[in-house]
């Protein structure tokens, strides 16, 4: 209950909109500490809430085709016909 009363006190002191913005930012980063939230409001470090841009996977600048990564397989040498096998 103390956390609730502390949060209500912050809303009275700093205004509901400002506390709501700070709470939104705090919840995004999983910060649940009322004292840190109070510190954010005291220092005025409540950046505006902006929606994050859509996550787009950028094309690789130096992307090479898969054939360049293929390893050349060396075939085992077969003894010529007529030569004795070492095994």
N, C-alpha and C positions, 0 to 999 in steps of 0.2 A: 504494500500500500504506500510505502514511503516514496517509491519511484513514481507512482501515479500522482501523488501530491506534488512532488518535485517538478514533474512535467507540467502540471496545471499551473504551478507558480511561474515556470518559464513562459508559458503561454500568456499569463497576465502581464509579465514584465516586458517581453519582447514582441508580443502580438502573435495571434494564432497563425497568420500566413507565414511569417518568418520561421516560427517553430515547426510548422508543417513542412516547409521546404527543407529545413535541417534534418527533420526526422526521415524524410524521403531519402536524402543522401546517406544518412546513417544506416538505414535499412538495406540500401543497395550493397553496402560493404559489410553487412552483418555486425554493425556496431550497436550494441544494446545498452551501453553505459550512459546513464543520465548525466553523470558528471562531465563526461567528454562532450556530450551534447551541449551542456551549459557553457563549457569552455569554447566550443565552436561559436556559439551565439555571442559570448562576451568579446571574442576577438574579431567578430564580424566576418568570419571565414565561411560564409555560406554562399558558395557559388550558385549561379542560377541553374535550375534543373533543366537539362536538355536531354532530349531523347538521343540515345546512341545511334550512330549511323548503322545501316544494315551491314552485316558482316559479309564482305565479298572476298573471295579467295583470289588474290592477285595472280596474274600469270607470271610464271617464273621468267626472269630476264634471260637466264642462261640455260634454258631448258633444252636438253639434247634428246634426240630420238633414242628409243630403247636399243636399237641395233648397235649404237656406239658403246653400250655397256655390256654387250654380249662378249663372253670370253671365247676365244677360238679354242676348240677342243682338239687336242693332239691325238691322233689315232695311234694306237700301239703299233710299233714296227713289227712287221712279220718277217721271219727269216725267208730269204730267197729260196726258191725251190732247189733242192739238191744240197743245201747247206744243213749241217746237223744242228739240231736244237740244243741250246745250253742247259735246258731243264732236264 
